Amino acid sequence: MTFALNDSSPINLAATDMGSGDFSDRLAVSQRGPVTLVQLSRPAKRNAIDAKMMDAIRSVFSHLPQGTRAVVLHGAGEHFCAGADLGDVAGRDGADAIAFSRSMHETLDRIEYGSVPVIAALHGGVIGGGLELAASAHIRVAERNTYFALPEGIRGIFVGGGGAVRIPRLIGSSRTIDMMLTGRRYSAEQHEIGFSQYVADNGTGLATAIELAEKIAANAPMTNFAVVQALPRIARADSETGLLMESLMVTLAVGDREAKTRIRDFLEKRASKVLHNPVAE
């Protein structure tokens, strides 16, 4: 598969309603049709997350460009994200540290519970807060050189961006505890434990993520919204509540005008059937 990534159109953040700050030294945002690309752009710091980057991410995901139907989140340079900027963290204690953590919770909730699906294209280090950020995406594509780590025990800190909740949901509590206590790393090749749904050859992860995003963007928007909004909540609900939520969401989805058109196209044989295609999997 080949993609002309330079076909995407850069967006001047200062000319949008994405907040009042200038975040151009932290993020680069561009649009490729219905897919918005959000790049962590602090490669000299391995895309480490400081307060300014956190504000930038929250602002962008709160004000996605009009027409966005899927987002690809990726990192500039050799790593996706090396975690929190420890120089920034070291100056925080007490109420200030709690406020920063809660700000990160709010920011990553904007990703997980936003209006559109988010695909993270991972490469190099996905460490600490970078792993927390990746875990908030709905789909993760990891290049073969990707490695995952939680060095909190070594650094004398603790996850603060929702990792204590999201990461165990991906890989289980036992593995999360092991990573934090021993510094154990996992590679992209060990994707079966749950860190990523797709593995791509080095240098192709972004293209793979864009391909998935374009496929997702072609879905009915109401279905995409229902999937990202309802499924995580249903998974955490008791069975009775989850089943009720499911009934409500399917009612909303099938009542949507676009869904009715798609169902009619299928019944009138204008839409393709779902067939097994091992090559495409």
Order of alpha helices (4+ residues) and beta strands (2+ residues): beta-beta-beta-alpha-beta-alpha-alpha-beta-beta-alpha-beta-beta-alpha-alpha-alpha-beta-beta-alpha-alpha-alpha-alpha
